[in-house]
Amino acid sequence: MPDPENEWCPALAPALMLRHDSVRGTDLLVLPERVVVLKGHAGAIVALCDGTRTVPGIVGELTERFPGAPVATAVPSFLDRLRQEGWLK
């Protein structure tokens, strides 16, 4: 039986935008009625959510970028939290 998590290609929900705030030096998730400040490498993770990469594909790419980081465990749960908030489809 296929694992739906391995086939999910996350993408930002239509009303959201990822922006970089050069004054603060951080990435922002801009929602219709608020702004969420993304800390650490969260902006790099969200930037890969373009609807073409699967979760394992995102994990693989981040593992190459950040060797030794707990990408395999942290990224899927982070993406799932964003999906539960309705920010990823």
FIKE-528745 format. One line per 4 residues: number of its first residue (from 1); for each residue x, y, z of N, C-alpha, C. Coordinates in nm, 4 decimals. Atoms other than C-alpha are relative to their C-alpha. Example, Ala and Ser with C-alpha at 12.3 -4.5 7.8 and 13.67 -1.06 7.14 Angstrom:
<pts>
1) 0.0890/-0.1190/0.0000/1.2300/-0.4500/0.7800/0.0900/0.1200/0.0000  -0.0820/-0.1190/-0.0060/1.3670/-0.1060/0.7140/-0.0770/0.1090/0.0730 .
</pts>
This chain:
<pts>
1) 0.0848/-0.1187/0.0000/0.0000/0.0000/0.0000/0.0894/0.1251/0.0000  -0.0828/-0.1199/0.0060/0.1487/0.3407/-0.0945/-0.0152/0.0861/0.1254  -0.0003/-0.0904/-0.1149/0.2407/0.5825/0.1828/-0.0362/0.1396/-0.0494  0.0412/-0.1306/0.0505/0.0466/0.9076/0.1222/0.0994/0.1115/0.0350 .
5) -0.0976/-0.1016/-0.0391/0.3140/1.1074/0.3084/0.1145/0.0059/-0.0998  -0.1087/0.0038/0.0981/0.5747/0.9942/0.0549/-0.0428/0.0539/-0.1357  0.0499/-0.0475/0.1289/0.3520/1.1044/-0.2346/-0.0470/0.1457/0.0049  0.0462/-0.1371/-0.0164/0.2426/1.4429/-0.0934/0.1062/0.0965/-0.0502 .
9) -0.0878/-0.1053/0.0514/0.3972/1.7370/-0.2819/-0.0500/0.1314/0.0577  0.0528/-0.1194/-0.0656/0.3448/2.0269/-0.0403/0.0201/0.1273/-0.0801  -0.0049/-0.1323/0.0637/0.2711/2.3732/-0.1737/-0.0733/0.0974/0.0916  0.0687/-0.1011/-0.0798/0.1701/2.6976/-0.0070/-0.1463/0.0094/-0.0413 .
13) 0.1414/-0.0225/0.0287/-0.2023/2.7499/0.0205/-0.0109/0.1255/-0.0867  0.0085/-0.1080/0.0987/-0.3223/2.9924/-0.2503/0.0114/0.1426/0.0543  0.0003/-0.1381/-0.0509/-0.3624/3.3015/-0.0287/0.1295/0.0387/0.0721  -0.1224/-0.0256/-0.0749/-0.0141/3.2734/0.1290/0.1170/0.0334/-0.0907 .
17) -0.1227/-0.0325/0.0732/0.3204/3.4152/0.0207/0.1189/-0.0117/0.0944  -0.1254/0.0023/-0.0733/0.6768/3.3578/0.1348/0.0783/0.1233/-0.0419  -0.0755/-0.1224/0.0270/0.8707/3.6833/0.1628/0.1208/0.0051/0.0916  -0.1175/-0.0206/-0.0838/1.2148/3.7758/0.2924/0.0018/0.1452/0.0469 .
21) -0.0097/-0.1338/-0.0590/1.2401/4.0726/0.5286/0.1485/0.0305/0.0167  -0.1434/-0.0286/-0.0028/1.5850/4.2125/0.4578/0.0389/0.0871/0.1191  -0.0292/-0.0829/-0.1173/1.5596/4.4604/0.7477/0.0245/-0.0885/0.1216  -0.0135/0.0915/-0.1139/1.5106/4.1821/1.0028/0.0904/-0.1193/-0.0313 .
25) -0.0823/0.1138/0.0397/1.7085/3.9260/0.8034/-0.0692/-0.1330/0.0246  0.0758/0.1222/-0.0242/1.4328/3.6678/0.8301/-0.1049/-0.0200/-0.1092  0.1062/0.0311/0.0958/1.1728/3.4950/0.6164/-0.1350/0.0140/0.0695  0.1352/-0.0209/-0.0508/0.8041/3.5691/0.6593/-0.0994/-0.0794/-0.0835 .
29) 0.1128/0.0627/0.0670/0.4940/3.3718/0.5751/-0.1137/0.1010/0.0109  0.1007/-0.1059/0.0009/0.2401/3.6357/0.4726/-0.1367/-0.0627/-0.0272  0.1353/0.0522/0.0083/-0.1193/3.5321/0.5370/-0.0949/0.1169/-0.0225  0.0926/-0.1111/0.0258/-0.4305/3.7348/0.4515/-0.0131/0.0985/0.1164 .
33) 0.0243/-0.0905/-0.1118/-0.4685/3.8759/0.8029/0.1135/0.0073/0.1007  -0.1130/-0.0061/-0.0923/-0.1301/3.8232/0.9668/0.1282/-0.0435/-0.0689  -0.1311/0.0392/0.0500/0.2390/3.7582/0.9201/0.0627/-0.0933/0.1027  -0.0686/0.0950/-0.0870/0.4283/3.4603/1.0629/0.1495/0.0107/-0.0281 .
37) -0.1451/-0.0078/0.0139/0.8013/3.5036/1.1266/0.0543/-0.1421/0.0053  -0.0595/0.1336/0.0071/0.9877/3.1901/1.0194/0.1415/0.0074/0.0552  -0.1303/-0.0036/-0.0657/1.2886/3.1200/1.2388/0.0906/-0.1106/-0.0521  -0.0973/0.1002/0.0405/1.6057/2.9308/1.1609/-0.0085/-0.0276/-0.1491 .
41) 0.0031/0.0415/0.1406/1.5907/2.7347/0.8373/-0.1419/-0.0250/-0.0507  0.1390/0.0238/0.0394/1.2092/2.7299/0.8233/-0.0310/0.0591/-0.1368  0.0235/-0.0622/0.1306/1.2106/2.9683/0.5253/0.0561/-0.0839/-0.1129  -0.0598/0.0868/0.1018/1.4436/2.7359/0.3323/-0.0872/-0.1224/-0.0240 .
45) 0.0889/0.1164/0.0132/1.2065/2.4471/0.4008/-0.1254/0.0392/-0.0779  0.1234/-0.0442/0.0659/0.8952/2.6397/0.2972/0.0265/0.0342/-0.1472  -0.0331/-0.0353/0.1388/1.0713/2.7652/-0.0176/0.0021/-0.1223/-0.0916  -0.0019/0.1228/0.0803/1.1026/2.4026/-0.1326/-0.1403/-0.0573/-0.0214 .
49) 0.1379/0.0484/0.0120/0.7260/2.3526/-0.0995/-0.0661/0.0667/-0.1200  0.0485/-0.0606/0.1241/0.6488/2.4335/-0.4615/-0.1008/-0.0875/-0.0735  0.0982/0.0884/0.0614/0.4095/2.1476/-0.5329/0.0589/-0.1010/-0.0956  -0.0636/0.0961/0.0908/0.6640/1.9532/-0.7389/0.0838/-0.1029/0.0740 .
53) -0.0846/0.0907/-0.0778/0.8763/1.7921/-0.4653/-0.0843/-0.0749/0.1028  0.0628/0.0770/-0.1060/0.7579/1.5124/-0.2390/0.0712/0.0317/0.1310  -0.0644/-0.0201/-0.1298/0.8344/1.5221/0.1324/0.1371/-0.0682/0.0025  -0.1339/0.0602/0.0031/1.1187/1.2663/0.0861/0.0973/0.0776/-0.0900 .
57) -0.0850/-0.0810/0.0869/1.2513/1.4840/-0.1977/0.0500/0.1250/0.0707  -0.0376/-0.1188/-0.0777/1.2515/1.7911/0.0267/0.1024/-0.0392/0.1064  -0.0928/0.0483/-0.1027/1.4209/1.5935/0.3045/0.1364/-0.0278/-0.0617  -0.1266/0.0312/0.0666/1.6858/1.4688/0.0593/0.0787/0.1242/-0.0362 .
61) -0.0674/-0.1241/0.0385/1.7625/1.8158/-0.0688/0.0553/0.0733/0.1216  -0.0457/-0.0674/-0.1214/1.7871/1.9605/0.2817/0.1129/-0.0768/0.0689  -0.1076/0.0814/-0.0577/2.0063/1.6709/0.3980/0.1329/0.0336/-0.0667  -0.1220/-0.0398/0.0716/2.2551/1.7685/0.1286/0.0455/0.1397/0.0410 .
65) -0.0336/-0.1385/-0.0367/2.2401/2.1375/0.2248/0.0512/0.0123/0.1432  -0.0309/-0.0126/-0.1425/2.2629/2.0828/0.6002/0.0419/-0.1353/0.0572  -0.0444/0.1307/-0.0495/2.4683/1.7686/0.6702/0.0056/-0.0029/0.1534  -0.0036/0.0165/-0.1450/2.4321/1.6404/1.0244/-0.1220/0.0547/0.0719 .
69) 0.1215/-0.0536/-0.0630/2.1051/1.8266/1.0909/-0.1062/-0.1105/0.0050  0.1028/0.1045/-0.0142/1.8067/1.6175/1.2074/-0.1152/0.0178/-0.1000  0.0970/-0.0300/0.1052/1.6304/1.6774/0.8765/-0.1056/-0.1094/-0.0137  0.0926/0.1110/0.0261/1.4740/1.3312/0.8387/-0.1135/-0.0072/0.1016 .
73) 0.1059/0.0050/-0.1012/1.2792/1.3636/1.1628/-0.0702/0.1348/0.0155  0.0575/-0.1319/-0.0269/1.2259/1.7393/1.1961/-0.0849/0.0533/-0.1149  0.0689/-0.0614/0.1139/1.1163/1.8350/0.8439/-0.1400/-0.0583/-0.0226  0.1371/0.0512/0.0206/0.8214/1.5928/0.7973/-0.0984/0.0477/0.1069 .
77) 0.0927/-0.0458/-0.1047/0.6732/1.6917/1.1347/-0.0273/0.1497/-0.0137  0.0199/-0.1433/0.0235/0.7267/2.0636/1.0582/-0.1010/0.0212/-0.1133  0.0922/-0.0139/0.1133/0.5509/2.0264/0.7207/-0.1411/-0.0427/0.0391  0.1314/0.0461/-0.0436/0.2679/1.8344/0.8853/-0.0684/0.1064/0.0860 .
81) 0.0580/-0.1083/-0.0814/0.2189/2.1166/1.1387/-0.0506/0.1130/-0.0892  0.0439/-0.1056/0.0914/0.2014/2.3686/0.8541/-0.1264/-0.0420/-0.0743  0.1210/0.0498/0.0677/-0.0541/2.1489/0.6768/-0.1200/0.0060/0.0945  0.1090/-0.0059/-0.0976/-0.2630/2.1251/0.9962/-0.0490/0.1432/0.0201 .
85) 0.0389/-0.1413/-0.0117/-0.2609/2.5064/1.0170/-0.0752/0.0477/-0.1245  0.0648/-0.0384/0.1248/-0.3944/2.5149/0.6600/0.0894/0.0838/-0.0890  -0.0937/-0.0825/0.0766/-0.0822/2.6888/0.5285/0.0607/-0.0745/-0.1175  -0.0460/0.0822/0.1127/0.0212/2.3996/0.3024/-0.1160/-0.0847/-0.0487 .
89) 0.1038/0.0878/0.0553/-0.2001/2.2049/0.0684/0.0663/-0.1212/-0.0577 .
</pts>
